Amino acid sequence: MIGRLWRFLTSLQLTIGILACIAAASVVGTVIPQNEAPRVYLEFYRPSTYAVIRLLCLDDMYHAWWFTALMALFTANLVCCTARRLPLLRREVAAWPPGEASAPMPQKGQLHKTIIMQQGAAQAREVVAGALAGCFGRPAERRTADGSLVLFAEKGRYARLGFYATHIGVILIIVGGMLGNLGYQGFMKLIEGEASDTFVLKGSGQEQKLDFAIRCDAFEATFYAGSQRPKDFKSTLTIIDDECEMLTKVIEVNDPLQYKGVWIYQSSYGTASGAGEVLIGVAAQQGSGETVQHRARIGERFALDDNRSEVHVKQFVPDFSIGEDKKVFSRSEELRNPAVQLALYQDNNLVEEKWVFANFPDFHGSAEGLFSFSLLSFYGKEFTGLQITRDPGVLVVWAGSLLLIVGCYLVFFTSHRRIWIGLEPGTDGCCVTVAGSSSKNPELFKKTFDGLCTRLQAQGTQGR
């Protein structure tokens, strides 16, 4: 049973099947928007289709249990394939020269050539050692069982580690990605001069607190000449921890602030709908009907001229819309459909409550009742939008990426080249047997091998 499981986890078919599933899932995750509000999906899909998307977690695919299980199986496959080859690596590293220790020379090299040197054994050894040092580095020596001397040199010894570095790098990237699921990502709006320790989680919309507060000291946006297209926008932020100012930095796009493992990015900016002032036009339905302008802050009340009535400016939204739950929300931070909610009181008694639209002044009964209201202008405060991210696996991913690059370099751009030279003294001189092998690029290695042999022949030898 264990052997069958081991063969399954180390099989190439499993690797290909997992990669095909990951590729297909990635296509689905690209086509279907991720981590959006339900209303976004219902704009594109039927309710029944959206129910299937929710059931299969396709709206948050990369955090779905089945995708995590798929990546865990892929990791197990890589670990088992790597472990299966470790004994071979251990034997190759431990053995010198590779092959049987008693053999005078390995007989299975890719290249072989025999040369008769007219010098004696000691002088021939010096010539061979010098030639090897010039091509491969200082050689190692060993006496075989029959007394022959074998010199061994190699280059690119660590090329064989490329396979392991690549596999371990991919494993670290997967593990780092899984650790990233333990972190969070959210959004925070800060008006200039304000501080907050609360942000909204991406996807769920729930609020979460930080261990510290962030204060926006200043915000600046520059635009291209003659347009409202932003050229650059940046914020001056101060970190407040335990009522002490710990750090101040100017952040902009791609230049975040980092504190206690939390990364704070400049994400956006806009006009805050919950702050600022509105200019309201009020005209009595009876009398002259002259419109009187009142400027008031959002959330405050202002008195009318009859000394009995007050208007409460309850809320302002820059882009009015109503969701499926019948609640009002703003579709964007731009002033596309600005509206203000007003409540009229007389003698502290609520008389009426209505929404007043700047673009549609007669809509929703704005001109009905004791007074007619109109939204003339809005004086908002700019906010800076900050992306709050904590990813405990980011260093693991970086380490895996670096190891993957090193592994790919070793696999594709290096080769393990080995040279054995055996010396056997004879009556007419010394018999030199040269053998070599290369893990790849044999044509280039053959040129090096032939050059070494030519150099040995030039030292007073003749080929046979």
ROFI-769069 format. One line per 3 residues: for each residue x negated, y negated, z negated of C-alpha. Coordinates in nm, 2 decimals, m for minus. Layout:
<sites>
X,Y,Z  ...
</sites>
This chain:
<sites>
0.00,0.00,0.00  m0.28,m0.24,m0.09  m0.47,m0.15,0.22
m0.17,m0.21,0.44  m0.11,m0.55,0.28  m0.48,m0.64,0.33
m0.47,m0.54,0.70  m0.15,m0.75,0.73  m0.31,m1.06,0.57
m0.63,m1.03,0.78  m0.46,m0.97,1.11  m0.50,m1.20,1.41
m0.13,m1.15,1.49  m0.03,m1.30,1.16  m0.25,m1.60,1.23
m0.10,m1.66,1.58  0.25,m1.61,1.45  0.20,m1.86,1.17
0.04,m2.12,1.40  0.33,m2.08,1.64  0.59,m2.14,1.36
0.40,m2.44,1.23  0.39,m2.59,1.58  0.76,m2.53,1.63
0.84,m2.68,1.29  0.62,m2.99,1.36  0.82,m3.05,1.68
1.14,m3.04,1.49  1.00,m3.27,1.22  0.90,m3.51,1.49
1.24,m3.51,1.67  1.45,m3.54,1.35  1.38,m3.85,1.14
1.24,m3.77,0.80  1.34,m3.91,0.46  1.61,m4.15,0.59
1.94,m4.24,0.43  2.24,m4.03,0.51  2.40,m4.31,0.72
2.10,m4.30,0.96  2.15,m3.93,1.04  2.53,m3.98,1.07
2.47,m4.24,1.34  2.30,m3.97,1.56  2.46,m3.64,1.45
2.80,m3.50,1.37  2.88,m3.43,1.01  2.86,m3.06,1.07
2.52,m3.09,1.23  2.40,m3.31,0.94  2.52,m3.05,0.70
2.30,m2.79,0.87  2.01,m3.03,0.86  2.06,m3.08,0.49
2.09,m2.70,0.43  1.76,m2.63,0.61  1.59,m2.93,0.46
1.51,m3.06,0.80  1.54,m3.42,0.69  1.25,m3.37,0.45
1.09,m3.08,0.63  0.73,m3.12,0.51  0.85,m3.08,0.14
1.09,m2.80,0.22  1.04,m2.47,0.03  1.02,m2.27,0.35
0.75,m2.50,0.50  0.55,m2.48,0.18  0.58,m2.10,0.18
0.46,m2.10,0.55  0.16,m2.31,0.46  0.09,m2.08,0.16
0.10,m1.77,0.38  m0.14,m1.95,0.63  m0.38,m2.03,0.34
m0.37,m1.67,0.22  m0.45,m1.55,0.57  m0.75,m1.78,0.60
m0.88,m1.68,0.25  m0.85,m1.31,0.33  m1.02,m1.35,0.67
m1.30,m1.55,0.52  m1.34,m1.30,0.23  m1.35,m1.01,0.48
m1.67,m1.15,0.64  m1.85,m1.24,0.32  m2.02,m0.89,0.28
m2.16,m0.93,0.64  m2.30,m1.27,0.56  m2.45,m1.15,0.23
m2.63,m0.86,0.41  m2.76,m1.10,0.68  m2.90,m1.34,0.43
m3.05,m1.08,0.20  m3.21,m0.87,0.47  m3.55,m0.96,0.62
m3.60,m0.90,0.90  m3.24,m0.81,1.01  m3.23,m0.44,1.07
m3.40,m0.14,0.90  m3.68,m0.24,0.68  m3.89,0.05,0.79
m3.86,m0.03,1.16  m4.18,m0.19,1.30  m3.96,m0.41,1.53
m3.59,m0.44,1.60  m3.51,m0.26,1.92  m3.18,m0.43,2.00
m3.29,m0.79,2.07  m3.16,m0.97,2.37  m3.50,m1.03,2.51
m3.82,m0.82,2.50  m4.17,m0.86,2.63  m4.50,m0.68,2.55
m4.83,m0.85,2.58  m5.19,m0.72,2.54  m5.41,m0.97,2.36
m5.79,m0.92,2.40  m5.86,m1.07,2.06  m5.87,m0.87,1.74
m5.58,m0.84,1.50  m5.69,m1.12,1.27  m5.75,m1.37,1.55
m5.43,m1.26,1.73  m5.23,m1.32,1.42  m5.36,m1.68,1.40
m5.27,m1.74,1.77  m4.92,m1.60,1.73  m4.86,m1.78,1.40
m4.96,m2.11,1.56  m4.74,m2.05,1.87  m4.44,m1.97,1.64
m4.50,m2.27,1.42  m4.49,m2.50,1.73  m4.15,m2.36,1.85
m3.96,m2.23,1.55  m4.15,m2.33,1.23  m4.38,m2.15,0.99
m4.32,m1.77,1.03  m4.28,m1.52,0.76  m4.48,m1.20,0.76
m4.42,m0.84,0.66  m4.59,m0.51,0.68  m4.38,m0.22,0.80
m4.41,0.14,0.68  m4.66,0.23,0.96  m4.89,m0.06,0.87
m4.79,m0.29,1.17  m4.76,m0.66,1.10  m4.43,m0.83,1.19
m4.40,m1.21,1.21  m4.05,m1.35,1.20  m3.92,m1.71,1.26
m3.58,m1.85,1.31  m3.39,m2.18,1.38  m3.03,m2.27,1.31
m3.00,m2.02,1.03  m2.70,m2.21,0.89  m2.51,m2.19,1.22
m2.35,m1.87,1.09  m2.19,m2.08,0.81  m1.98,m2.27,1.06
m1.71,m2.01,1.05  m1.68,m2.03,0.67  m1.71,m2.41,0.66
m1.43,m2.44,0.91  m1.20,m2.20,0.73  m1.27,m2.35,0.38
m1.21,m2.70,0.52  m0.87,m2.61,0.66  m0.78,m2.44,0.33
m0.88,m2.76,0.13  m0.67,m2.98,0.36  m0.37,m2.76,0.31
m0.42,m2.75,m0.07  m0.47,m3.13,m0.08  m0.15,m3.17,0.12
0.04,m2.95,m0.13  m0.11,m3.15,m0.42  0.01,m3.46,m0.25
0.37,m3.34,m0.31  0.30,m3.40,m0.68  0.26,m3.77,m0.61
0.51,m4.02,m0.49  0.56,m4.30,m0.23  0.80,m4.59,m0.27
0.86,m4.96,m0.21  0.86,m5.27,m0.43  0.97,m5.62,m0.35
0.81,m5.91,m0.54  0.90,m6.27,m0.52  0.61,m6.51,m0.55
0.54,m6.57,m0.92  0.73,m6.26,m1.04  0.60,m5.94,m1.19
0.75,m5.59,m1.20  0.66,m5.24,m1.30  0.95,m5.07,m1.12
0.97,m4.95,m0.76  1.22,m4.75,m0.55  1.12,m4.40,m0.44
1.12,m4.33,m0.07  1.40,m4.10,0.04  1.59,m4.06,m0.29
1.63,m4.44,m0.36  1.57,m4.38,m0.73  1.38,m4.62,m0.94
1.05,m4.52,m1.11  0.83,m4.71,m1.34  0.45,m4.76,m1.32
0.21,m4.75,m1.62  0.13,m5.11,m1.54  0.29,m5.42,m1.39
0.21,m5.60,m1.06  0.24,m5.97,m1.03  0.26,m6.16,m0.70
0.06,m6.48,m0.75  0.08,m6.60,m0.39  0.21,m6.49,m0.05
0.11,m6.63,0.29  0.23,m6.55,0.64  0.08,m6.69,0.96
0.25,m6.67,1.30  0.14,m6.69,1.66  0.18,m7.03,1.81
0.53,m7.10,1.95  0.69,m6.78,1.81  0.81,m6.62,1.49
0.59,m6.31,1.56  0.37,m6.26,1.25  0.00,m6.28,1.31
m0.10,m6.19,0.95  0.05,m6.17,0.61  m0.12,m6.12,0.28
m0.05,m6.13,m0.09  m0.25,m6.22,m0.40  m0.17,m5.96,m0.66
m0.27,m5.93,m1.03  m0.25,m5.60,m1.22  m0.12,m5.64,m1.58
m0.19,m5.35,m1.81  m0.10,m5.36,m2.18  m0.03,m5.73,m2.14
m0.39,m5.80,m2.01  m0.48,m5.91,m1.66  m0.70,m5.63,m1.54
m0.76,m5.70,m1.17  m0.67,m5.96,m0.90  m0.71,m5.90,m0.53
m0.58,m6.04,m0.20  m0.43,m5.75,0.00  m0.33,m5.74,0.36
m0.25,m5.47,0.61  m0.50,m5.19,0.59  m0.68,m5.35,0.29
m0.49,m5.21,m0.01  m0.55,m5.25,m0.39  m0.62,m4.94,m0.59
m0.57,m4.90,m0.97  m0.54,m4.58,m1.18  m0.50,m4.36,m0.87
m0.22,m4.58,m0.73  m0.26,m4.74,m0.39  m0.08,m5.07,m0.33
m0.04,m5.16,0.04  0.09,m5.47,0.21  0.39,m5.33,0.40
0.63,m5.61,0.49  0.78,m5.94,0.39  1.12,m6.11,0.41
1.38,m6.33,0.25  1.51,m6.21,m0.09  1.88,m6.18,m0.09
1.91,m6.19,m0.47  1.73,m6.51,m0.52  1.74,m6.86,m0.37
2.03,m7.10,m0.32  2.33,m7.13,m0.08  2.50,m7.44,0.06
2.88,m7.39,0.03  3.14,m7.61,0.20  3.47,m7.64,0.00
3.79,m7.80,0.13  4.12,m7.82,m0.06  4.41,m7.68,0.14
4.63,m7.97,0.01  4.53,m8.33,0.04  4.28,m8.48,0.28
4.11,m8.15,0.36  3.77,m8.31,0.35  3.48,m8.06,0.31
3.26,m8.12,0.01  2.92,m7.95,0.01  2.79,m7.78,m0.30
2.44,m7.63,m0.34  2.41,m7.36,m0.60  2.18,m7.08,m0.70
2.29,m6.72,m0.65  2.44,m6.58,m0.97  2.54,m6.93,m1.10
2.87,m7.13,m1.11  2.95,m7.48,m0.98  3.25,m7.70,m1.06
3.49,m7.84,m0.81  3.62,m8.19,m0.81  3.96,m8.11,m0.96
3.79,m8.05,m1.30  3.98,m7.73,m1.33  3.82,m7.50,m1.09
3.48,m7.33,m1.08  3.32,m7.11,m0.82  3.09,m6.82,m0.91
2.83,m6.74,m0.64  2.82,m6.36,m0.72  2.58,m6.23,m0.45
2.43,m6.30,m0.10  2.34,m6.05,0.17  2.15,m6.15,0.48
2.29,m5.87,0.71  2.64,m5.77,0.58  2.76,m5.42,0.62
2.99,m5.17,0.44  2.88,m4.81,0.39  3.08,m4.49,0.38
3.12,m4.53,0.00  3.29,m4.87,0.07  3.00,m5.05,m0.10
2.85,m5.36,0.06  2.48,m5.34,0.16  2.24,m5.53,0.38
2.13,m5.35,0.69  1.81,m5.55,0.71  1.63,m5.84,0.55
1.69,m6.07,0.85  1.97,m6.33,0.86  2.18,m6.15,1.12
2.51,m6.15,0.95  2.47,m6.36,0.63  2.75,m6.35,0.38
2.82,m6.47,0.03  3.06,m6.33,m0.23  3.25,m6.60,m0.42
3.49,m6.59,m0.71  3.73,m6.88,m0.78  3.82,m6.95,m1.14
4.08,m7.20,m1.27  4.09,m7.26,m1.65  3.84,m6.97,m1.68
4.09,m6.73,m1.52  4.00,m6.54,m1.20  4.22,m6.66,m0.92
4.06,m6.49,m0.61  3.75,m6.33,m0.49  3.63,m6.32,m0.13
3.34,m6.28,0.11  3.25,m6.58,0.32  3.06,m6.53,0.65
2.83,m6.79,0.81  2.89,m6.65,1.16  3.26,m6.58,1.12
3.40,m6.87,0.90  3.77,m6.77,0.95  3.71,m6.40,0.88
3.84,m6.22,0.56  4.07,m6.51,0.47  3.80,m6.77,0.41
4.05,m7.04,0.50  4.33,m6.90,0.29  4.42,m6.98,m0.07
4.39,m7.29,m0.27  4.05,m7.38,m0.11  3.88,m7.29,0.21
3.51,m7.20,0.19  3.23,m7.19,0.44  2.87,m7.08,0.42
2.67,m7.36,0.56  2.31,m7.26,0.48  2.09,m7.04,0.27
1.76,m7.14,0.10  1.59,m6.81,0.02  1.27,m6.72,m0.14
1.02,m6.51,0.05  0.93,m6.17,m0.10  0.63,m5.95,m0.03
0.70,m5.59,0.04  0.46,m5.35,m0.12  0.42,m4.98,m0.05
0.33,m4.79,m0.37  0.16,m4.46,m0.31  0.00,m4.20,m0.54
m0.15,m3.90,m0.38  m0.35,m3.67,m0.62  m0.47,m3.46,m0.32
m0.63,m3.73,m0.11  m0.99,m3.66,m0.23  m0.93,m3.29,m0.16
m0.81,m3.37,0.19  m1.11,m3.59,0.25  m1.35,m3.31,0.13
m1.17,m3.06,0.35  m1.19,m3.30,0.65  m1.56,m3.35,0.60
m1.62,m2.98,0.57  m1.41,m2.91,0.88  m1.62,m3.16,1.08
m1.94,m3.00,0.96  m1.81,m2.65,1.04  m1.70,m2.75,1.39
m2.05,m2.90,1.45  m2.22,m2.58,1.34  m1.98,m2.37,1.55
m2.00,m2.56,1.87  m2.34,m2.74,1.87  m2.58,m2.51,1.69
m2.69,m2.15,1.74  m2.89,m1.90,1.53  m3.21,m1.83,1.72
m3.45,m1.56,1.60  m3.80,m1.44,1.72  m3.98,m1.13,1.61
m4.34,m1.07,1.70  m4.51,m0.73,1.62  m4.88,m0.69,1.62
m5.04,m0.34,1.66  m5.42,m0.32,1.68  m5.56,m0.10,1.96
m5.89,0.00,2.12  m5.86,m0.26,2.39  m5.73,m0.55,2.17
m5.40,m0.61,2.01  m5.05,m0.51,2.14  m4.80,m0.79,2.09
m4.43,m0.71,2.12  m4.21,m1.02,2.13  m3.83,m0.99,2.08
m3.57,m1.26,2.05  m3.20,m1.32,2.01  m2.96,m1.61,2.00
m2.60,m1.62,1.88  m2.50,m1.83,2.18  m2.63,m2.03,2.48
m2.86,m1.75,2.60  m2.98,m1.93,2.91  m3.14,m2.21,2.71
m3.29,m1.97,2.46  m3.44,m1.77,2.74  m3.63,m2.08,2.85
m3.77,m2.12,2.50  m3.86,m1.75,2.48  m4.04,m1.75,2.82
m4.22,m2.07,2.72  m4.35,m1.89,2.40  m4.46,m1.59,2.60
m4.64,m1.81,2.85  m4.82,m1.99,2.57  m4.94,m1.66,2.42
m5.06,m1.55,2.76  m5.25,m1.88,2.80  m5.44,m1.80,2.48
m5.64,m1.53,2.66  m5.38,m1.26,2.72  m5.24,m1.07,3.02
m4.88,m0.95,3.06  m4.79,m0.59,3.11
</sites>
